[in-house]
Amino acid sequence: MVEYLELIAVMDDLKYLGRLNKEDFKELLFPDAVDSYLNPKWTLFQNNFLDFLWSCSLDKIKILVHYINDCKEGKL
C-alpha cells in the first residue's frame, strides 16, 4: 500500500522535471529526434505530464530518474 507521504515525495521529486526547457528535454530524452517527432512529445510533456510519463519506455523513465537524482544532489 502506498502511503500518502510516499506519494508526496514522488510529486516533490517530479517537480525537478519542470526545470527542463525544450532544448534540454530533447538533449536528455530524444537527442536524435527530428522536429516532427519531438514536437508532439514536448507538447504532451508540457500539457499532460502524467500522460507523457505513462507513454515513456522504461529506458526513458530511467533517464528521468537519473536526471531527478542529479538535480537533488546539486549536480544540475
ZIZISUL-V112240 format. One record per residue. RES is the residue in one small letter. SS is DSSP state (h for helix, s for strand, l for the rest). PHI is phi in whole degrees, -180 to 180 (999 if undefined). PSI is psi as a letter, one per 20 degrees, with the letter a starting at -180 (999 if undefined). Layout:
RES;SS;PHI;PSI  RES;SS;PHI;PSI
This chain:
m;l;999;p  v;l;-83;p  e;l;-88;q  y;h;-61;h  l;h;-68;h  e;h;-66;g  l;h;-65;g  i;h;-61;g  a;h;-63;g  v;h;-64;g  m;h;-62;h  d;h;-63;g  d;h;-65;h  l;h;-64;h  k;h;-61;h  y;h;-63;h  l;h;-68;i  g;h;-67;i  r;h;-75;i  l;l;-73;p  n;l;-96;r  k;h;-61;g  e;h;-65;g  d;h;-65;h  f;h;-58;g  k;h;-64;g  e;h;-61;h  l;h;-73;g  l;h;-108;h  f;l;-137;l  p;l;-61;h  d;l;-105;j  a;l;-74;q  v;l;-84;q  d;h;-57;h  s;h;-65;h  y;h;-92;g  l;h;-67;g  n;h;-58;g  p;h;-65;h  k;h;-65;g  w;h;-63;g  t;h;-62;g  l;h;-64;g  f;h;-58;g  q;h;-74;h  n;h;-99;h  n;l;-149;m  f;h;-56;g  l;h;-65;g  d;h;-62;h  f;h;-61;g  l;h;-61;g  w;h;-64;h  s;h;-83;i  c;l;-76;q  s;l;-75;r  l;h;-59;h  d;h;-66;h  k;h;-70;h  i;h;-62;g  k;h;-62;g  i;h;-62;g  l;h;-64;g  v;h;-64;g  h;h;-61;g  y;h;-60;g  i;h;-60;g  n;h;-62;g  d;h;-62;g  c;h;-64;g  k;h;-65;h  e;l;-88;j  g;l;77;j  k;l;-82;i  l;l;-126;999
